[in-house]
Amino acid sequence: MTEFSGLGLIEPLLRAVAEEGYQTATPIQAGAIPVLLEGRDVLGLAQTGTGKTAAFTLPILQRLFQAKKRVQSKAPRSLILTPTRELALQIGESFRTYGRHLPLRRTVIHGGVGQSPQVAALARGTEVLIATPGRLLDLMAQNQCVLDQIEIFVLDEADRMLDMGFIRDVRKVVAALPKQRQTLLFSATMPDGVVDLAHSILRDATRIEVAPQSTTVERIAQRVLFVERADKRRLLADLLQDGAMERTIVFARTKHGADRIAEHLKKAGVPADAIHGDKSQSARVRALESFRGGELKALVATDIAARGIDIDGITHVINFDLPNEPESYVHRIGRTARAGTDGSAVSFCDAEEVAYLKAIEKTIRQPVPTDHDHPYHAAVVAALHASSAKPPKPAPKPQRPPRSQENRPQGGRPQQAQGGAKPAAAKPQGSVGGDQPLKAKSAANQQNRHNRRPAPHGTARGGNTGGGRSAA
């Protein structure tokens, strides 16, 4: 393990880290902090919960402090761009926590609230600006914020920016930045859009990749419960009666679904609230604070709203609805088992979600253990999943052609299909489309020729079927 004292951080930062109870750095912190202190660009690939925020917060604070430049009105010296309000607020809190012994100012700007306090803070001058794309572009258009003095630019959760349709806004922001700057890009995954963006904004970047998806998954006790859709809410309320589920995030596919789940839990006596994009900013903050403070046992969230949640001590994640993207499953369950701790993830699966479950199991390269021991177990859904896991049945052997065909001289010309189409020639094994053995291909072609003949009257043919704590 790497001690923070060995990373080159100045005393005020080490004191702040120690006051938070941290002694050892996580892998992303140990890898990124020394490189960032040198002024290098960084491409960081890390899941949530790996200590990524502190990995860039600490070196940014140190570089800004040591440069000792005077901040100008409306012209921040560093910019951290985030996809969600919640994440912006949490990063702002990280800068407050670790910068408590340094004379540096921070400002968080985002939508959903009035802009007047944000405009006033920018006018006073700030070293650190944490912003969401929409509100930042609005204030830039009003000449309330200029980016020509930016020394350090951080693009956080770039893959989520892509998912939420913010890449065009990100490029507009980047176009307003000085060419000479230090750039940091963090992402949990690297889809093509993020790869293109990284190539365009990073220069000679150091790539730091930690906590692959499989590592995160292996620390989490997973189980899947097969259930009829109509029984899901009752099953959820029963599970949350368990005292071991002290702090649980429940994932719903839609905003309306999240609201209905939260209302059902309240009626069942489980303290719960929902958080999603249609909630006002004040309502979302209240829900998060109640959840963080232990007043809520369950927080029901959609994927986009939950991406910015960074709360310690989450004991369980429940997938009320399975995600249709396997990668989202890994992001979801990563809300527990943070900073090297263990966690539990429970997933409900109805008949329509069996295909999603199979895709998830393929992505994490392991089956999710099944829990049949609950009062709402749906044996039909379980059987559907089990049958989909079996290899397909071999195709029936082709019928022997009529003897008249067998006795035809070898030089005879094969009969053409109706419409004049010639039967396709078999390709050698290993060529495109030729992964079946030659013999099997030939037999299949012979069967096709046979099946083209008209069936006897009254019959029909069917087709074949198938250390110490680490900073957060």
Buried (B, 14 or more C-beta within 10 A) or exposed (E): EBEBBEBEBBEBBBEBBEEEEBBBBBBBBBBBBBBBBEEBBBBBBBBBBBBBBBBBBBBBBBBBBEEEEEBEEBBBBBBBBBBBBBBBBBBBBBBBBBBBBBEBBBBBBBBBBEBEEBBEBBEEBBBBBBBBBBBBBBBBEEEBBBBEBBBBBBBBBBBBBBBBEBBEBBEEBBEBBEEEBBBBBBBBBBBEBBEEBBEEBBEEBBEBEBBEBEEBBEBBBBBBBBBBBEBBBBBBBBBBEEEEBEBBBBBBBEBEBBBBBBBBBBEBEBBBBBBBEEBEBEBBBBBBEBBBEEEBBBBBBBBBBBBBBBBEEBBBBBBBBBBEBBBBBBBBBBBBBBBBBEBBBBBBBBBEBBEBBBBBBEBBEEBBEBBEEBEBBBEEBBEBBEEEEEEEEEEEEBEEBEEEBEEEEEEEEEEEBEEEEEBEEBBEEEEEEEEBEEEEBBBBBBBEBBEBEEEEEEEEEEEEEEEEBBBB
